Amino acid sequence: MANDMEKIRQLKRAYEHAWMAMDGVVAVGIGLASSGSAAIIVSVSRNLQTLRDQIPRTVEGVPVEVVETGEIKAL
């Protein structure tokens, strides 16, 4: 399990910059997929189909989920 998490962390770091550069992406993190397995979670400001089409559903076997969160602001 520890090796799986390290793989997910490495993949997140590898793709995060490109995904954050996409208009509408507000965060990239690690969490649980709707299936209950560990996944990369890409948060978007609104549910844009174009982002869902650009971001893969999996990266090297790791699930990637796009979740509409709205804007994220530090308090």
ABEGO torsion letter per residue (X at the ends): XAAAAAAAAAAAAAAAAAAAABBGBABBBBBBBAAGBBBBBBBBABBBAAAAAABBABBGGBBBBBBBAEBBBBX
